[in-house]
């Protein structure tokens, strides 16, 4: 298991379009991936799950992955968030 904390800095947080980019990227990996905010943890490959966290600008989240490509998955998703979803 591998995890890393990141602060969401883009203007709208992790809603609609950014969340869709995030989920598409998460689905490229074999590992199980979760997003954790405070005490809630949801599947990072589920749009409804990610949107249900209500992640806004300035929110600190933890990305957790478990599987064959866990480190690469976490690093890629953290970089996506850090770049404000610019690919």
N, C-alpha and C positions, 0 to 999 in steps of 0.2 A: 504494500500500500504506500502511496506517495501523495502528499498534499502540499498546498501552498496557499497563503493568504494574499489577496489582492484587493485594492480599493478601486471601485468603479468610478471613473472620472468623466465619462461622456455625459453630455447635457441631459439626455432623457433616461439615463440609467440602462437597465437591462429590460427594455420593453419592446414589443412588436418587432421592428426590423433588426435591431442589434441582437435581440434574443434569438431570432431566426438564424442569423449568421452564426451565433454561438452554438446552437443546437446542430446545425449542419456540420460544423467543424467537429463537434463532439462525436457525431455519428461516423466520422471517418476512422475512429479508433475502435479496436476490439475490446479494450478494457471497459469495466463498469466505471461510470463517472458520476459523481454527485456534486451538487452545489450546496454549501451549508451557509446559512445566515442565522446568526444567533443560535438558537437551539433547533432550528428546522433544517432538515436535509432532504433534498429532492433529487430525482434522476435528472442529470444534465442533458439527457437525450430526449426529454419530454418538454414540449413547449408549454403546456398547461402547468407543469410542475415548476418550471423556471419563472413563468409569469406570476404564479401564486405567491412567490417570495416577495414581490413588490420591491425589487431592487432599484433604488434611486441613486442619483449622483452623490458620491461621497460615502456610499455604503461599503463596508468591508465584508468580503465573502471569502470562503475557503473552497478551493476546488480540490476534490479528492478523487483519486483513480486507483483501481485495483485490477491488475491484469498484466498481460505480456508487454504492452506498450504504455504502461502507466506514467512513467516519467515524461516521455515525449508528449503524451496527451495533456498532462497538467501544464507543462512548459508552453505548449502551443496555445492552449486556452488562456493562460495568464498573459502571454504576449498579445493575443487578440484583444483582450480587455485593455491592456496597457496602451495599445495603439489607438484606442477609441474606435475599434472596429473598422479600421482602414486596412484593407488587405494589400 
